[in-house]
């Protein structure tokens, strides 16, 4: 239960701060800016890795949890509870933002600026890179060392900086699902559920190809 609570709270903070930055940027006339939004996502992930990483691994993302499972670093029996906890935390954050900003249309939901196919490919590649980096700085299903949070947070900020204006740079089904559900913005939601999940599996495959034999065959679990 401590692990699930940590994932719920960590994902709540991610969605509240990240999508909250989008909402506040809209209602304040752009005072946060795109750069500020990207940094907010990176910094909140960095913070949560250090805050709850030793409890749950700080996945904060169903695609990451599935990726760790595919890499054989995470127990299958915990995948669904983790995903449910992450989704619940994200939903709680979006509901709170709805209460704070009732007139905002999207609550930071991710929507393609171009075609669905373009954003699908971007989300897949972005998540593959993210998952590869996470696997390289993690031991079992947890990030290792004092620099892991900086590395992962930096990758998220970097990807949001250059790809955010086109696809939203979600890389996280829970982050996209919650504001879409609360705001009713379901257009193209499918790609933000499917592409990050597939991308995480691609990232696992890349890790296996580049690392020594057995690098993604650990049976260690979070907790």
N, C-alpha and C positions, 0 to 999 in steps of 0.2 A: 504493500500500500504506500510506503514511503516513496518508492520508485515511481509509482503512478501519479502520486500527488506532485512530485517534482517535475514530471513531464507535463502535467496539466498546468502547473503554475508557470513553468518556463515558457511554454507555448503561449499562454495567456500574455505574458510580458512581451514576447516577440510580436504578436499580432496587435496588442494594444499600443505599443510604442511605434512599430513600423507602419501599420495602416493609420494609426493616429496621426503620425507625421504627415501622411498624405492628406488626410481630412483637414488638419489644421492649416496646412499649406494652401489648400483650396479656399477655406473660409477667411484666411488672413491676407489674401491677395498675393500669394507666392512668397511669403516671408522666409519660409524654410528652404525653398529651392530644391531642384532635383538632386543636387549634390548633398544637401542636408538630409534628404530622405534616404538616399543610398547609405550614407554614414550612419544614420539611425538604425537601419536594419543590421549593419555590420556590428555596431557597438552593442546593441542589445543582445545579439547572439554571443559576442565575446563575453559580456557580463554574465549571461546565464550559464555558459560553459564553466566559468569559474565558480558560480554560485551553486549549481546543482549537478555539475558534471560528476562529482564523486558519489552522488546518490543514485542517479539514473543513467548517467552517460551523456545527458543533455542532448538527446537526439533532436527534440523539438520539431520533428518533421517525419511524417509517415514514410516518405520516400527513403530517408536515411535509415529508419528502423528496418524497412524491407531490404535495403542494401546490406546492412550488417547481417541480417539473416541469410541473404544469398551468399555472403562471404563466409558463412559458417562461423560467425563471431557472436551470434545472438540466438538465444533459445526460441524455437518456434512457438512455444506455449505463451511467450510474452508479447508476440507481435501484435495480436489483436487487442489485448489490454492497453498496450502502449499507444496504438493508433486511436483507440477510443478516447484515451486520456488527452492526447494531443488535440483531437478534434473538439473535445469538450472545452478545453482551455481556450482554444481559438474562438469558439462560438461565444463563450462568456465575454471575451474581449470585444467582439463585434457588437454584442448586445449592449454592453456598457457604452460603447461609442455611439450607438444608436440613441441611447438615452441622453448622452451629452450633446449630440449634434443631430437632432431629429430631422432637420431639413436637408441633410446631405444625401445626395442621390445614391452614391455607390459605396460609401464607407471604405474606400480604398480597394475595392474589388479589382482583380486583374482582368484587363480587356486588351485584345490585340489592337495595335495601331494600324497594322496592315492585314494581310490574309491570315486565316487560321493556320495554314500550312507553314507560313513563315515563322509564326510564333511557336508552333509545335516543334519545329527543328531547333529554334533558339533555346526553348525550355529544356529540350532533351540534351543538347550539348552543354548548356550551363550546369545542369544537374549532374551530368556525367563528370564534368571537371570538379565540381564540388565534392561528389562522392569519392572520387579518386584522391583528392587532397585529404579528406577526412580519414580515409583508410590509411594513408601514409603517415598521419600524425596521431594515430590511435593504437591502442593496445587492447585486444578484445573488442568490446563495444564501447570503449571509453577513450577519450582523447588523453594522450600522455604528455607529461612535461609542462613547464610553465608557459611555453610559447604556443601551445596548441590553440588556445582561445584566440590569440592574436592572428594566427594563420587562418583559421576557419572564418573568423569575423572579417578579415581582410579580403578573402576570396568572395564572400557574399557582397561586401561593399563594392568591390571591383566589378563584379558581374552586374550589379544593379546600376552602377555608374554608366556603363556603356550600352547595356541591353535594355535597361528599364524603360526608356521612352518608346521602345517598339513592342516588347512582349510583357512588360511588367516585372520581368526577372523574379518570378515567384519561387520556383525551384522547390515548392512546398505545397502539397495538396491541401493541407489543413489551413494554411495561410490564405489560399484562394477560396476554399469552400465556405469558410465561416462568413466573410463579408458578402459573398454572393448570396448565401442563404438568407441572411438578415435583410439585405437590401433588395432581394429579388432580381439581381442581375445575373441571370443564368446563361446569357449568351457566351458561347465558347468555353464554358466551364469545363466541359469534358477534356479539353486539351490540357488544362492546368491540373487535372487529376491524372491523366494518362502519361503525358510527356515526362514529368519529373520522375514518375515511378519507373518508366522504361529507361530514363537517363541514369538513374541510380544503378540499375543492373548493368548498363554499359560501363559505368565507372568501376564496378566490381570486376568486370571482364578486363578492363585496361590494367587494373592493379595486378591481376593474376598473370597477365602477359609480361609485365615489366619487372615483377618481383621474383624472388627465388621460389622454388617449389614449396608449397605448403604455407605460403604467406597468408592466404585467405582460406585456411582450413583450421583455424583455431576454434575450439569448442567453448571458449570462455563466454560467460554471460555477463550482462550488466547486473550488478548486485553481488 
